[in-house]
Amino acid sequence: MIAAACWLGAAGCGTPPLGAAPSVSATSPATGTPAPTTTATAVAAPSSTSTAAARISKILVIMEENHSLDQVFPSHMPYLWGLAGRYGQATAWNAISHPSLPNYLAVFAGSTFNDPADCDPAPGCTYTGPTVFGQALAHGLTARVYEQAMPTPCALVSSGDYDVNHNPWAYFPAEAAACQAHDVALGTLTSGALAGDVRAAALPNVGMITPDLMHDGHNGTLAEADSWLASWLPVVLKGPDWAAGRLAVVVVFDEGETSQTVPFVMLAPGVDHTVLRGPLTHYALTRLMDEVAAGAPLRNAAGQPVIASMFGLTL
């Protein structure tokens, strides 16, 4: 009963036990009114060839920037809010640190390491692997990072609207060759790495998508970030990986401003109006990617709640 009360949002609750059941909401988190049973306006529908959940073998994580939950939902990113209501979200998801880089390291490597300030990869600001990407490759699976505005593969220096602090794979020298091969420019909506992989059913087992600084909420507005998602997510959701029921897509913010509670949205076939209310952190996402990569939890991901089961995903 104590665990259930915590997941319903009772005060004084700490991190939930491993594998704890979620609080599955049938009401709107904002108003308490019954949640709609129809698709939210302007939310892209997945391919009609798949409506049921299958085994999730691929995950894409889209990173957004520098806004707390109360700054984003419900009104400032209406497209993403519609997806959160249709699929799933966590309402007590917490970033780990400030500024950006340690949060990206936490998500994709399970630790903030020396809790760095934002810095380019160099002695004192590089780390020993593995990352979730290297973990996937080591298990014979695939990994790929798609960086908007990045001038060359696995670029180690920020330029224009590309920020290397938002490209965590670049900080692991032992995986440099893999980063050079698989950390690539995003491309356009119709051509390039991501669009091509979507069409070819070749999305990676573990992947990351990083909008540029004008489209991730960092330098641009939340409206611009929402518009970017409204352009790109339909491309991904129309692809054969989604239609086959094997793809999950996460949209999460790296850190907050008014608090460290940040938006977390889960899109996957079979996830339907699911709301997790118990406290969770970026390390639970690390653990999810570890599980998709068939590996042991990395660093601080060990002992984190199993959000796959909370969202009803089969891995």
Sine and cosine of phi, psi and omega as CSV:
sin_phi,cos_phi,sin_psi,cos_psi,sin_omega,cos_omega
0.00,0.00,-0.58,0.81,0.00,-1.00
-0.90,0.44,-0.73,0.68,-0.01,-1.00
-0.88,0.48,-0.67,0.74,0.00,-1.00
-0.89,0.46,-0.66,0.75,0.02,-1.00
-0.88,0.47,-0.65,0.76,0.02,-1.00
-0.87,0.49,-0.69,0.72,-0.03,-1.00
-0.93,0.35,-0.33,0.94,0.10,-1.00
-1.00,0.08,-0.01,1.00,0.14,-0.99
0.99,-0.17,0.34,0.94,0.02,-1.00
-0.90,0.44,0.52,-0.85,-0.01,-1.00
-0.94,0.35,0.46,-0.89,0.10,-0.99
0.99,0.15,0.21,0.98,-0.02,-1.00
-1.00,-0.01,0.65,-0.76,0.07,-1.00
-0.99,-0.11,-0.35,-0.94,0.02,-1.00
-0.88,0.47,0.73,-0.68,-0.08,-1.00
-0.93,0.36,0.38,-0.93,0.01,-1.00
-0.92,0.39,0.40,-0.92,0.00,-1.00
-0.82,0.58,0.81,-0.59,0.07,-1.00
0.97,0.25,0.23,0.97,-0.02,-1.00
-0.88,0.48,0.52,-0.85,0.00,-1.00
-0.95,0.30,0.57,-0.82,0.01,-1.00
-0.98,0.19,0.29,-0.96,0.28,-0.96
-1.00,0.05,0.92,-0.39,-0.03,-1.00
-1.00,-0.08,0.93,-0.36,-0.12,-0.99
-0.99,0.15,0.67,-0.74,0.18,-0.98
-0.94,-0.35,0.23,0.97,0.00,-1.00
-0.79,-0.61,0.32,-0.95,0.04,-1.00
-0.94,0.34,0.80,-0.60,0.02,-1.00
-0.87,0.49,-0.46,0.89,-0.08,-1.00
-0.99,0.12,-0.60,0.80,-0.17,-0.99
-0.88,-0.47,-0.30,0.95,-0.09,-1.00
0.98,0.21,0.05,1.00,0.01,-1.00
-1.00,0.09,0.34,-0.94,-0.02,-1.00
-0.83,0.56,0.70,-0.71,-0.01,-1.00
-0.93,0.36,0.57,-0.82,0.00,-1.00
-0.92,0.39,0.52,-0.85,0.04,-1.00
-0.99,-0.16,-0.08,1.00,0.04,-1.00
-0.98,-0.21,0.30,-0.95,-0.01,-1.00
-0.91,0.41,0.69,-0.72,0.01,-1.00
-0.90,0.44,0.51,-0.86,0.00,-1.00
-0.84,0.54,0.72,-0.69,0.10,-0.99
0.96,0.27,0.05,1.00,0.05,-1.00
-0.99,0.17,0.79,-0.61,-0.03,-1.00
-0.93,0.38,0.76,-0.65,0.03,-1.00
-1.00,0.10,0.59,-0.81,0.09,-1.00
-0.94,0.34,0.16,-0.99,0.04,-1.00
-0.83,0.55,0.67,-0.74,-0.03,-1.00
-0.94,0.33,-0.09,1.00,-0.02,-1.00
-0.98,0.19,-0.15,0.99,-0.01,-1.00
-0.58,-0.82,0.85,-0.52,0.08,-1.00
-0.83,-0.56,-0.21,0.98,-0.04,-1.00
-0.97,-0.26,0.41,-0.91,0.00,-1.00
-0.97,0.26,0.61,-0.79,0.17,-0.99
-0.85,-0.53,-0.19,-0.98,0.05,-1.00
-0.96,0.28,0.82,-0.57,0.03,-1.00
-0.98,0.18,0.88,-0.48,0.03,-1.00
-0.86,-0.51,-0.01,1.00,-0.01,-1.00
-0.66,-0.75,0.62,-0.79,0.04,-1.00
-0.65,-0.76,0.72,-0.69,0.12,-0.99
-0.90,-0.44,0.76,-0.65,0.05,-1.00
-0.92,-0.39,0.86,-0.51,0.05,-1.00
-0.98,-0.19,0.85,-0.53,-0.07,-1.00
-0.99,-0.14,0.79,-0.62,0.14,-0.99
-0.92,-0.38,0.09,-1.00,-0.27,-0.96
-0.77,-0.63,0.72,-0.69,0.46,-0.89
0.88,0.48,0.61,0.80,0.08,-1.00
-0.62,-0.79,0.66,-0.75,0.05,-1.00
-0.99,0.12,0.25,-0.97,-0.04,-1.00
-0.82,0.57,-0.70,0.71,-0.07,-1.00
-0.95,0.30,-0.23,0.97,0.06,-1.00
-1.00,0.07,-0.29,0.96,-0.13,-0.99
-0.96,-0.30,-0.78,0.63,-0.10,-0.99
-0.96,-0.26,0.59,-0.81,0.10,1.00
-1.00,-0.08,-0.23,0.97,-0.31,-0.95
-0.98,-0.20,-0.30,0.95,-0.17,-0.99
-1.00,-0.02,-0.27,0.96,0.15,-0.99
-0.71,-0.71,0.96,0.26,-0.14,-0.99
-0.90,0.44,-0.54,0.84,0.04,-1.00
-0.90,0.43,-0.74,0.67,0.01,-1.00
-0.91,0.41,-0.60,0.80,0.05,-1.00
-0.87,0.48,-0.65,0.76,0.05,-1.00
-0.89,0.46,-0.65,0.76,0.05,-1.00
-0.91,0.42,-0.64,0.77,0.02,-1.00
-0.87,0.49,-0.64,0.77,0.01,-1.00
-0.96,0.29,-0.57,0.82,-0.03,-1.00
-0.97,0.24,-0.65,0.76,-0.08,-1.00
-0.97,-0.24,-0.99,-0.10,-0.04,-1.00
-0.40,-0.92,0.38,-0.92,0.04,-1.00
-0.45,-0.89,0.31,-0.95,0.15,-0.99
-0.90,-0.44,0.78,-0.63,-0.11,-0.99
-0.99,-0.16,0.00,1.00,0.06,-1.00
-0.72,-0.70,0.72,0.70,0.00,-1.00
-1.00,0.03,0.77,-0.63,-0.13,-0.99
-0.86,-0.51,0.72,-0.69,0.17,-0.99
-0.94,0.35,0.17,-0.99,-0.12,-0.99
-0.98,-0.18,-0.64,0.77,-0.22,-0.98
-0.43,-0.90,-0.10,-0.99,0.20,-0.98
-0.75,-0.66,0.49,-0.87,-0.13,0.99
-0.99,0.11,-0.68,-0.73,-0.14,-0.99
-0.93,0.37,-0.78,0.62,-0.21,-0.98
-0.80,0.60,-0.75,0.66,-0.01,-1.00
-0.88,0.48,-0.48,0.88,0.06,-1.00
-0.95,0.32,-0.63,0.77,0.06,-1.00
-0.91,0.42,-0.64,0.77,0.07,-1.00
-0.89,0.46,-0.65,0.76,0.01,-1.00
-0.88,0.48,-0.73,0.68,-0.05,-1.00
-0.90,0.44,-0.72,0.70,-0.20,-0.98
-0.97,-0.23,-0.01,1.00,0.08,-1.00
-0.64,-0.77,-0.05,1.00,0.12,-0.99
0.99,0.16,0.25,0.97,0.02,-1.00
-0.34,-0.94,0.46,-0.89,0.19,-0.98
-1.00,0.02,-0.05,1.00,0.00,-1.00
0.82,0.57,-0.90,-0.43,0.00,-1.00
-1.00,-0.04,0.33,0.94,0.05,-1.00
0.77,0.63,0.86,0.50,-0.17,-0.99
-0.96,0.29,0.43,-0.90,0.33,-0.94
-0.94,0.35,0.27,-0.96,0.06,-1.00
-0.86,0.51,0.78,-0.63,-0.06,-1.00
-0.40,-0.91,0.44,-0.90,0.08,-1.00
-0.97,0.25,0.45,-0.89,0.03,-1.00
-0.87,0.49,0.86,-0.51,-0.04,-1.00
-0.20,-0.98,0.23,-0.97,0.05,-1.00
-0.76,0.65,0.76,-0.65,-0.09,-1.00
1.00,-0.04,-0.23,0.97,0.02,-1.00
-0.68,-0.73,0.63,0.77,0.19,-0.98
-0.71,-0.70,0.31,-0.95,-0.22,-0.98
-0.64,-0.77,0.35,-0.94,0.00,-1.00
-1.00,0.06,0.73,-0.68,-0.03,-1.00
-0.95,0.30,-0.13,-0.99,0.09,1.00
-1.00,0.04,0.30,-0.95,0.25,-0.97
-0.99,-0.11,0.10,-0.99,0.10,-1.00
-0.90,0.44,-0.48,0.88,0.03,-1.00
-0.94,0.34,-0.75,0.66,0.05,-1.00
-0.88,0.47,-0.58,0.81,0.04,-1.00
-0.88,0.48,-0.70,0.71,0.02,-1.00
-0.88,0.47,-0.73,0.68,-0.01,-1.00
-0.88,0.47,-0.63,0.78,-0.01,-1.00
-0.90,0.44,-0.40,0.92,0.02,-1.00
-0.99,-0.14,0.29,0.96,0.05,-1.00
0.97,0.24,0.29,0.96,0.01,-1.00
-0.97,-0.23,-0.15,-0.99,-0.05,-1.00
-0.90,-0.43,0.46,-0.89,0.06,-1.00
-0.57,-0.82,0.59,-0.81,0.05,-1.00
-0.39,-0.92,0.60,-0.80,0.10,-1.00
-0.90,-0.43,0.72,-0.69,0.00,-1.00
-0.91,-0.42,0.94,-0.35,-0.08,-1.00
-0.93,-0.37,0.89,-0.46,0.06,-1.00
-0.94,0.33,0.66,-0.75,0.08,-1.00
0.96,0.29,0.10,1.00,0.04,-1.00
-0.96,0.27,0.78,-0.62,-0.14,-0.99
-0.98,0.21,-0.53,0.85,-0.01,-1.00
-0.63,-0.78,0.37,-0.93,0.00,-1.00
-0.83,0.56,0.70,-0.72,0.07,-1.00
0.78,0.63,0.69,0.72,-0.04,-1.00
-0.87,0.49,0.72,-0.69,-0.09,-1.00
-0.99,-0.12,0.00,1.00,-0.03,-1.00
-0.75,-0.66,0.69,-0.72,0.06,-1.00
-0.92,0.40,0.57,-0.82,0.07,-1.00
-0.37,-0.93,0.64,-0.77,-0.02,-1.00
0.83,0.55,-0.78,-0.62,0.01,-1.00
-1.00,-0.09,0.20,0.98,0.11,-0.99
-1.00,-0.08,0.76,-0.65,0.01,-1.00
-0.86,-0.51,0.91,-0.41,-0.03,-1.00
-0.89,0.46,-0.41,0.91,0.05,-1.00
-0.90,0.44,-0.24,0.97,0.04,-1.00
-0.97,-0.23,0.33,0.94,-0.01,-1.00
-0.74,-0.67,0.98,0.22,-0.19,-0.98
-0.89,0.46,-0.47,0.88,-0.04,-1.00
-0.88,0.48,-0.45,0.90,-0.03,-1.00
-0.92,0.40,-0.20,0.98,-0.11,-0.99
-0.99,-0.14,0.21,0.98,-0.08,-1.00
-0.82,-0.58,1.00,0.00,-0.11,-0.99
-0.84,0.54,-0.54,0.84,-0.01,-1.00
-0.91,0.41,-0.32,0.95,0.02,-1.00
-0.94,-0.33,0.35,0.94,-0.09,-1.00
-0.87,0.49,-0.66,0.75,-0.02,-1.00
-0.90,0.43,-0.66,0.75,0.03,-1.00
-0.91,0.40,-0.62,0.78,0.04,-1.00
-0.89,0.46,-0.69,0.72,0.03,-1.00
-0.86,0.51,-0.58,0.82,-0.06,-1.00
-0.99,0.13,-0.52,0.85,-0.22,-0.97
-0.82,-0.58,0.03,1.00,0.04,-1.00
-0.96,-0.28,0.98,-0.20,-0.30,-0.95
-0.78,-0.62,0.26,-0.97,0.09,-1.00
-0.92,0.39,0.57,-0.82,-0.08,-1.00
-0.89,0.46,-0.71,0.70,-0.13,-0.99
1.00,-0.04,-0.22,-0.97,0.00,-1.00
-0.97,-0.26,0.02,-1.00,0.00,-1.00
-0.90,0.44,-0.38,0.93,-0.08,-1.00
-0.89,-0.46,-0.22,0.98,-0.02,-1.00
-0.50,-0.86,0.31,-0.95,-0.01,-1.00
0.97,-0.25,-0.17,-0.99,-0.20,-0.98
-0.88,0.47,-0.82,0.57,-0.11,-0.99
-0.93,0.36,-0.75,0.66,0.00,-1.00
-0.86,0.51,-0.64,0.77,0.02,-1.00
-0.92,0.40,-0.67,0.74,0.02,-1.00
-0.92,0.40,-0.61,0.79,0.06,-1.00
-0.87,0.50,-0.77,0.64,-0.05,-1.00
-0.88,0.47,-0.59,0.81,-0.08,-1.00
-1.00,0.04,0.12,0.99,-0.08,-1.00
0.82,0.57,0.58,0.81,-0.10,-1.00
-0.91,-0.42,0.39,0.92,0.10,-1.00
-0.87,0.49,0.53,-0.85,-0.10,-1.00
-0.96,0.28,0.32,-0.95,0.13,-0.99
-0.89,0.45,-0.64,0.77,0.07,-1.00
-0.78,-0.62,0.87,-0.49,-0.06,-1.00
-0.63,-0.78,0.35,-0.94,0.01,-1.00
-0.71,-0.70,0.65,-0.76,0.10,-1.00
-0.85,-0.53,0.80,-0.60,0.00,-1.00
-0.85,-0.52,0.94,-0.33,0.16,-0.99
-0.90,0.44,0.35,-0.94,0.03,-1.00
-0.97,0.25,0.02,-1.00,-0.14,-0.99
-0.90,0.44,-0.38,0.92,0.02,-1.00
-1.00,0.09,-0.20,0.98,-0.12,-0.99
-0.81,-0.58,0.15,0.99,0.02,-1.00
-0.91,-0.40,0.16,0.99,-0.02,-1.00
1.00,0.05,0.01,1.00,-0.04,-1.00
-0.98,0.17,-0.89,0.46,0.03,-1.00
-0.98,-0.19,-0.51,0.86,0.04,-1.00
-1.00,0.05,-0.05,-1.00,-0.02,-1.00
-1.00,0.05,0.25,-0.97,0.11,-0.99
-0.90,0.43,-0.54,0.84,0.06,-1.00
-0.89,0.46,-0.64,0.77,0.05,-1.00
-0.92,0.39,-0.64,0.77,0.05,-1.00
-0.89,0.45,-0.66,0.75,0.00,-1.00
-0.92,0.40,-0.66,0.76,0.02,-1.00
-0.90,0.44,-0.62,0.79,0.05,-1.00
-0.87,0.48,-0.73,0.69,0.03,-1.00
-0.89,0.46,-0.63,0.77,-0.01,-1.00
-0.92,0.39,-0.37,0.93,0.08,-1.00
-1.00,0.08,-0.67,0.74,-0.15,-0.99
-1.00,0.04,-0.62,0.79,-0.08,-1.00
-0.90,0.44,-0.62,0.79,0.09,-1.00
-0.86,0.51,-0.54,0.84,0.07,-1.00
-0.87,0.49,-0.73,0.68,-0.03,-1.00
-0.92,0.39,-0.66,0.75,-0.10,-1.00
-0.97,0.23,-0.18,0.98,0.09,-1.00
-1.00,-0.06,-0.04,1.00,-0.06,-1.00
-0.99,0.15,0.28,-0.96,-0.03,-1.00
-0.92,0.39,-0.45,0.89,0.05,-1.00
-0.90,0.44,-0.66,0.75,0.06,-1.00
-0.93,0.36,-0.71,0.71,-0.05,-1.00
-0.87,0.50,-0.53,0.85,0.01,-1.00
-0.98,0.19,-0.11,0.99,0.04,-1.00
0.98,0.18,0.28,0.96,-0.07,-1.00
-0.97,-0.25,0.05,1.00,-0.10,-0.99
-0.91,-0.41,0.74,-0.67,0.21,-0.98
-0.91,-0.41,0.61,-0.79,0.03,-1.00
-0.82,-0.57,0.79,-0.61,0.03,-1.00
-0.92,-0.40,0.70,-0.72,0.18,-0.98
-0.89,-0.45,0.84,-0.55,-0.07,-1.00
-0.59,-0.81,0.52,-0.85,0.07,-1.00
-1.00,-0.07,0.61,-0.79,-0.09,-1.00
-0.94,0.34,-0.67,0.74,-0.04,-1.00
-0.43,-0.90,0.26,-0.96,-0.01,-1.00
-0.94,-0.34,0.08,-1.00,0.06,-1.00
-0.91,-0.41,-0.83,0.56,0.00,-1.00
-0.97,0.22,-0.42,0.91,0.11,-0.99
-0.35,-0.94,0.12,-0.99,0.06,-1.00
-1.00,-0.02,0.11,0.99,0.13,-0.99
-0.99,0.14,0.87,-0.49,-0.15,-0.99
-0.82,-0.57,0.35,-0.94,0.05,-1.00
-0.90,0.43,0.63,-0.77,0.10,-0.99
-0.64,-0.77,0.87,-0.49,-0.04,-1.00
-0.83,-0.56,0.74,-0.67,0.01,-1.00
-0.92,-0.39,0.86,-0.51,0.10,-0.99
-0.93,-0.38,0.83,-0.56,0.09,-1.00
-0.32,-0.95,0.57,-0.82,0.09,-1.00
-0.82,0.57,0.75,-0.66,-0.01,-1.00
1.00,-0.07,-0.28,0.96,0.09,-1.00
-0.99,0.10,0.84,-0.54,-0.20,-0.98
-0.62,-0.78,0.95,-0.31,0.06,-1.00
0.80,0.60,0.69,0.73,-0.04,-1.00
-0.99,-0.15,0.76,-0.65,0.02,-1.00
-0.80,-0.60,0.86,-0.51,0.12,-0.99
-0.99,-0.11,0.84,-0.55,-0.10,-0.99
-0.96,-0.29,-0.22,0.98,-0.01,-1.00
-0.97,0.24,0.34,-0.94,-0.04,-1.00
-0.93,0.37,0.75,-0.66,0.02,-1.00
-0.65,-0.76,0.34,-0.94,0.02,-1.00
-0.74,-0.67,0.09,-1.00,0.05,-1.00
-0.81,0.59,-0.48,0.87,-0.04,-1.00
-0.92,0.39,-0.42,0.91,0.10,-1.00
-0.93,0.38,-0.53,0.85,0.08,-1.00
-0.95,0.32,-0.64,0.77,0.11,-0.99
-0.81,0.58,-0.72,0.69,-0.02,-1.00
-0.88,0.47,-0.64,0.77,0.03,-1.00
-0.88,0.48,-0.71,0.70,0.02,-1.00
-0.91,0.41,-0.62,0.78,0.09,-1.00
-0.83,0.56,-0.69,0.72,-0.03,-1.00
-0.92,0.40,-0.66,0.76,0.06,-1.00
-0.89,0.45,-0.57,0.82,0.01,-1.00
-0.99,0.16,0.07,1.00,0.02,-1.00
0.87,0.49,0.54,0.84,-0.02,-1.00
-0.87,-0.50,0.18,-0.98,0.08,-1.00
-0.95,0.30,0.46,-0.89,0.03,-1.00
-0.85,0.52,0.74,-0.67,0.00,-1.00
-0.99,0.13,0.82,-0.58,0.19,-0.98
0.77,0.63,-0.87,-0.49,-0.08,-1.00
-0.96,0.29,-0.06,1.00,0.11,-0.99
-0.95,0.32,-0.36,0.93,0.03,-1.00
-0.88,0.47,0.74,-0.68,0.02,-1.00
0.99,0.12,0.00,1.00,0.03,-1.00
-0.97,0.23,0.41,-0.91,0.04,-1.00
-0.85,0.52,0.51,-0.86,-0.02,-1.00
-1.00,-0.01,1.00,-0.05,-0.09,-1.00
-0.96,0.26,-0.28,0.96,0.08,-1.00
-0.85,0.53,-0.76,0.65,-0.01,-1.00
-0.93,0.36,-0.53,0.85,0.01,-1.00
-0.90,0.44,-0.62,0.78,0.03,-1.00
-1.00,0.03,0.02,1.00,0.03,-1.00
0.98,0.21,0.41,0.91,0.01,-1.00
-1.00,0.07,0.63,-0.78,0.13,-0.99
-0.97,-0.25,0.84,-0.54,-0.02,-1.00
-0.97,-0.24,0.00,0.00,0.00,0.00
